[in-house]
Amino acid sequence: MRLKITLFVLLSTSFLFSQYSTINDLINKTKNDDALYGAQWGVYARYVEGEPIIALNENFNLAPASGLKVFTSSFALNSLGEDYKFLTKIYYDGKISNGILDGNIYIKGSGDPTLGSNLVKSSSTLNELMQHWSNAIKSAGINKVNGNIYGDDLLFENNLVPDYWPWTDIGNYYGAAPSALTINDNLYYLYFKPGKVNDAAKVIRTDPLIPNLKFENFMQTGKDGSGDNGYIFNAPNSYNAVLRGTIPAGVDEFSIKGSIPNPAWFAAYSLFTKLNQSEINVSGEPKTLASPMKYDEQKLLTSTYSPPLKDVVFIINKKSNNLYTELILKAAALKETGLAGTNEGIESLKKFLLSNGINTNGLDLYDGSGLSRTNTITAKMMAELLSFMTTTKVFDSFYNSLAVAGIPDDEGLFTSYGKGTAIAGNARIKSGFITGVRSHSGYVRDKKGRLIAFSFIANNYPGLTSKINELHKQIIIALAGIE
């Protein structure tokens, strides 16, 4: 009997080794692919219980791009809790007499990413939100405001944009500043009228209207079907943007998305406009608060709760939303340190990793979303964090936020990735991409259903990103094939 057991163990170990050897052969072949010539490539996969499967340059310090959202969303879920909700409050000061408020109205921001957003199904649109607030003000007996409408974004630090974000990004929607009074995803659509190829593209309008925003327009018309290659160059609080790049010919109009220069002011402007449309005349103007205000809870007009944090994280990891990520990093920083800054969030994130046994050598962060090219992590660190998350009470919310490979009706970005293979409906992936960076990290189950955490990060590769995607996909498929 002992001989049979020993023989079985030896055969099982030999079989497992042969499978690992096959995967390592694939890794050795892949690392010599022309698409990775001269690149830095980190690879690591392990069973979540701890058994390593493959490792190559697993401790290289590499930029993860949006793969970093795994770190921030994991930290925020554990710090704040999956059911945490942001709370925005509308106050007034002064006195109400005979329907007239001799005072001001204030929108106190809490860093809610979903305020007036179109991304989370359970949140109100911008128009619905403003109508709700207007109705609440009218219900308080206010028919006229002898004062101003203030947007209060002072909960967060003054430095809206994280350090080392590229100038080419911050005027565009994916570089929107994470204001404590975020509204309408802090974005607007900028519409153009294309001309003939190489002709100027004329600016038509913005939606919503952003008062006082001016454009120095160098946008040109590209070839039919060439897509969005347009950029908006602008800084927070600046209303003089520069437009460069191309938009395609062959359409009546074409839109790109920009970042609202001052979200708190725009929130105040939106309420100001809705009140006047609702025949609640406001004698003053929309403004932002210059110094902290001590609010009287007896003068609270209404409150707006966000959807739960797990719904926010769903958008972060399914849609790779930078703004949402930076906002939850600041919210977690406020919980952990009392200060809602990016740097405080990063330091708290590091402490979270260390306290849960994750080696942070090689961790160097400048934001929470991965937009900064100067961020570095390691592939092993990522896989260790993914493994740790399986032991937490928020794992289901985290796991369900990752894109599902090869499933057409998934809301993520991998609906055709691995379709018809062993990873379709199996692998859960968070990817990252900025110039010269491509990463894929997540989970996949082997043939016996055991969960594997993996992370592949390529930096400074000379080949096409589509080729890196394919190389990484083949490794995930091989992991899913382990028996």
RABELTA-V289928 format. One record per residue. N is the residue number from 1. RES is the residue in three letters. OMEGA is omega in radians with two decimals (* if undefined). Layout:
n = {N:N}
res = {RES:RES}
omega = {OMEGA:OMEGA}
This chain:
n = {1:2:3:4:5:6:7:8:9:10:11:12:13:14:15:16:17:18:19:20:21:22:23:24:25:26:27:28:29:30:31:32:33:34:35:36:37:38:39:40:41:42:43:44:45:46:47:48:49:50:51:52:53:54:55:56:57:58:59:60:61:62:63:64:65:66:67:68:69:70:71:72:73:74:75:76:77:78:79:80:81:82:83:84:85:86:87:88:89:90:91:92:93:94:95:96:97:98:99:100:101:102:103:104:105:106:107:108:109:110:111:112:113:114:115:116:117:118:119:120:121:122:123:124:125:126:127:128:129:130:131:132:133:134:135:136:137:138:139:140:141:142:143:144:145:146:147:148:149:150:151:152:153:154:155:156:157:158:159:160:161:162:163:164:165:166:167:168:169:170:171:172:173:174:175:176:177:178:179:180:181:182:183:184:185:186:187:188:189:190:191:192:193:194:195:196:197:198:199:200:201:202:203:204:205:206:207:208:209:210:211:212:213:214:215:216:217:218:219:220:221:222:223:224:225:226:227:228:229:230:231:232:233:234:235:236:237:238:239:240:241:242:243:244:245:246:247:248:249:250:251:252:253:254:255:256:257:258:259:260:261:262:263:264:265:266:267:268:269:270:271:272:273:274:275:276:277:278:279:280:281:282:283:284:285:286:287:288:289:290:291:292:293:294:295:296:297:298:299:300:301:302:303:304:305:306:307:308:309:310:311:312:313:314:315:316:317:318:319:320:321:322:323:324:325:326:327:328:329:330:331:332:333:334:335:336:337:338:339:340:341:342:343:344:345:346:347:348:349:350:351:352:353:354:355:356:357:358:359:360:361:362:363:364:365:366:367:368:369:370:371:372:373:374:375:376:377:378:379:380:381:382:383:384:385:386:387:388:389:390:391:392:393:394:395:396:397:398:399:400:401:402:403:404:405:406:407:408:409:410:411:412:413:414:415:416:417:418:419:420:421:422:423:424:425:426:427:428:429:430:431:432:433:434:435:436:437:438:439:440:441:442:443:444:445:446:447:448:449:450:451:452:453:454:455:456:457:458:459:460:461:462:463:464:465:466:467:468:469:470:471:472:473:474:475:476:477:478:479:480:481:482:483}
res = {MET:ARG:LEU:LYS:ILE:THR:LEU:PHE:VAL:LEU:LEU:SER:THR:SER:PHE:LEU:PHE:SER:GLN:TYR:SER:THR:ILE:ASN:ASP:LEU:ILE:ASN:LYS:THR:LYS:ASN:ASP:ASP:ALA:LEU:TYR:GLY:ALA:GLN:TRP:GLY:VAL:TYR:ALA:ARG:TYR:VAL:GLU:GLY:GLU:PRO:ILE:ILE:ALA:LEU:ASN:GLU:ASN:PHE:ASN:LEU:ALA:PRO:ALA:SER:GLY:LEU:LYS:VAL:PHE:THR:SER:SER:PHE:ALA:LEU:ASN:SER:LEU:GLY:GLU:ASP:TYR:LYS:PHE:LEU:THR:LYS:ILE:TYR:TYR:ASP:GLY:LYS:ILE:SER:ASN:GLY:ILE:LEU:ASP:GLY:ASN:ILE:TYR:ILE:LYS:GLY:SER:GLY:ASP:PRO:THR:LEU:GLY:SER:ASN:LEU:VAL:LYS:SER:SER:SER:THR:LEU:ASN:GLU:LEU:MET:GLN:HIS:TRP:SER:ASN:ALA:ILE:LYS:SER:ALA:GLY:ILE:ASN:LYS:VAL:ASN:GLY:ASN:ILE:TYR:GLY:ASP:ASP:LEU:LEU:PHE:GLU:ASN:ASN:LEU:VAL:PRO:ASP:TYR:TRP:PRO:TRP:THR:ASP:ILE:GLY:ASN:TYR:TYR:GLY:ALA:ALA:PRO:SER:ALA:LEU:THR:ILE:ASN:ASP:ASN:LEU:TYR:TYR:LEU:TYR:PHE:LYS:PRO:GLY:LYS:VAL:ASN:ASP:ALA:ALA:LYS:VAL:ILE:ARG:THR:ASP:PRO:LEU:ILE:PRO:ASN:LEU:LYS:PHE:GLU:ASN:PHE:MET:GLN:THR:GLY:LYS:ASP:GLY:SER:GLY:ASP:ASN:GLY:TYR:ILE:PHE:ASN:ALA:PRO:ASN:SER:TYR:ASN:ALA:VAL:LEU:ARG:GLY:THR:ILE:PRO:ALA:GLY:VAL:ASP:GLU:PHE:SER:ILE:LYS:GLY:SER:ILE:PRO:ASN:PRO:ALA:TRP:PHE:ALA:ALA:TYR:SER:LEU:PHE:THR:LYS:LEU:ASN:GLN:SER:GLU:ILE:ASN:VAL:SER:GLY:GLU:PRO:LYS:THR:LEU:ALA:SER:PRO:MET:LYS:TYR:ASP:GLU:GLN:LYS:LEU:LEU:THR:SER:THR:TYR:SER:PRO:PRO:LEU:LYS:ASP:VAL:VAL:PHE:ILE:ILE:ASN:LYS:LYS:SER:ASN:ASN:LEU:TYR:THR:GLU:LEU:ILE:LEU:LYS:ALA:ALA:ALA:LEU:LYS:GLU:THR:GLY:LEU:ALA:GLY:THR:ASN:GLU:GLY:ILE:GLU:SER:LEU:LYS:LYS:PHE:LEU:LEU:SER:ASN:GLY:ILE:ASN:THR:ASN:GLY:LEU:ASP:LEU:TYR:ASP:GLY:SER:GLY:LEU:SER:ARG:THR:ASN:THR:ILE:THR:ALA:LYS:MET:MET:ALA:GLU:LEU:LEU:SER:PHE:MET:THR:THR:THR:LYS:VAL:PHE:ASP:SER:PHE:TYR:ASN:SER:LEU:ALA:VAL:ALA:GLY:ILE:PRO:ASP:ASP:GLU:GLY:LEU:PHE:THR:SER:TYR:GLY:LYS:GLY:THR:ALA:ILE:ALA:GLY:ASN:ALA:ARG:ILE:LYS:SER:GLY:PHE:ILE:THR:GLY:VAL:ARG:SER:HIS:SER:GLY:TYR:VAL:ARG:ASP:LYS:LYS:GLY:ARG:LEU:ILE:ALA:PHE:SER:PHE:ILE:ALA:ASN:ASN:TYR:PRO:GLY:LEU:THR:SER:LYS:ILE:ASN:GLU:LEU:HIS:LYS:GLN:ILE:ILE:ILE:ALA:LEU:ALA:GLY:ILE:GLU}
omega = {-3.14:3.14:3.14:-3.14:3.14:3.14:3.12:3.14:-3.14:3.13:3.13:3.14:3.14:3.14:3.13:3.14:-3.12:3.10:3.10:3.13:3.12:3.11:3.11:3.03:3.10:3.12:-3.13:3.08:-3.08:-3.08:3.12:3.11:-3.13:-3.12:-3.13:-3.10:3.13:-3.10:2.95:-3.02:3.11:-3.07:3.06:3.04:-3.11:2.91:-3.02:3.08:3.05:-3.06:-3.13:3.13:3.11:3.12:3.04:-3.13:-3.01:3.12:3.05:3.07:-3.01:3.05:-3.10:-2.96:-3.03:2.99:3.12:3.13:3.04:-3.14:-3.05:-3.12:3.08:3.14:-3.09:3.12:-3.14:-3.11:-3.02:-3.05:-3.04:-3.12:3.12:3.10:3.01:-3.09:3.08:-3.07:3.07:-3.12:2.91:2.94:-3.08:-3.06:3.06:3.13:3.12:3.10:-3.10:3.03:2.98:-3.07:-3.06:3.02:-3.04:2.99:-3.10:-3.10:3.12:-3.07:-3.13:3.13:-2.94:-3.05:-3.12:-3.06:3.04:-3.00:-3.13:-3.00:-3.06:3.13:-3.14:3.02:3.14:-3.11:3.12:-3.13:-3.13:3.10:3.11:-3.14:3.11:3.12:3.14:3.13:3.11:3.13:3.09:3.12:-3.13:3.09:3.12:3.14:3.00:-3.09:-3.06:2.99:-3.07:2.95:-3.09:3.12:-2.98:3.11:-3.11:3.12:-3.14:-3.12:-3.00:-3.03:3.12:3.12:3.03:2.95:-3.09:3.10:3.14:-3.05:-2.86:3.05:-3.11:-2.99:-3.10:3.04:-3.12:-3.10:3.14:-3.13:3.05:3.03:3.07:-3.10:3.06:-3.08:-3.12:-3.12:3.00:3.05:3.10:-3.05:3.13:2.94:-3.13:3.03:3.00:-3.13:-3.12:3.04:3.08:3.03:-3.04:3.04:3.14:-3.04:2.92:3.06:-0.03:3.06:3.06:-3.07:3.03:3.14:-3.10:-3.10:2.90:-2.85:3.02:-3.11:3.12:3.11:3.10:-3.13:3.07:3.12:-3.09:3.04:-3.08:3.02:-3.12:-3.14:3.05:3.12:-3.14:-3.14:3.04:3.12:3.09:-3.13:3.09:-3.06:3.08:-3.10:3.12:3.10:-3.11:2.94:-2.94:2.98:3.00:3.09:-3.13:3.08:-3.08:-3.10:2.92:-3.04:3.12:3.11:3.12:-3.04:-3.11:-3.05:-3.12:3.10:-3.13:3.07:3.11:3.11:-3.11:3.10:3.08:-3.12:-3.12:3.12:3.14:3.07:-3.12:3.10:2.93:-3.03:3.09:-3.06:-3.09:-3.08:3.06:-3.12:2.98:-3.11:-3.10:-3.12:-3.06:-3.10:3.03:-3.02:3.08:-3.10:3.07:-3.12:3.04:-3.11:3.12:3.11:3.11:3.08:3.03:2.89:-3.13:-3.09:-3.13:3.08:3.08:3.12:3.07:3.11:-3.12:-3.02:3.07:-3.03:-3.13:-3.07:-3.10:-3.08:3.14:-3.09:-3.13:-3.13:3.13:3.04:3.14:3.11:3.11:3.08:3.12:3.12:-3.01:-3.00:-3.04:3.12:-3.05:3.13:3.11:-3.11:3.10:3.09:3.14:3.13:3.11:3.08:3.10:3.13:3.09:3.14:-3.10:-3.10:3.13:2.98:-3.12:-3.12:-3.09:3.04:-3.07:3.12:3.12:-2.97:3.11:3.04:3.13:-3.01:-3.13:-3.14:3.11:-3.14:-3.08:3.05:2.98:2.98:2.98:3.12:3.14:3.12:3.13:-3.12:3.09:3.10:3.11:3.11:3.12:-3.08:3.13:-3.12:-3.04:3.13:3.13:-3.04:-3.10:3.13:3.13:-3.10:-3.11:3.12:-3.11:3.13:3.10:-3.10:2.92:3.13:-3.01:-3.07:3.04:-3.11:-3.13:-2.99:-3.05:-3.02:3.12:-3.08:-3.14:-3.14:-3.14:3.12:-3.11:-3.13:3.13:-3.09:-3.07:-3.08:3.00:-2.92:2.85:-3.10:3.05:3.07:2.81:-3.08:3.11:-3.11:2.99:3.13:3.02:3.14:3.11:-3.06:2.95:3.10:3.07:-3.05:3.12:3.11:3.12:-3.04:3.13:2.99:-3.10:3.04:3.09:-3.08:3.10:3.09:3.00:3.12:-3.10:-3.05:3.11:3.09:3.12:3.10:3.07:3.10:-3.11:3.12:3.13:3.13:-3.12:3.10:3.11:3.10:3.12:3.10:3.13:-3.11:3.12:3.14:*}
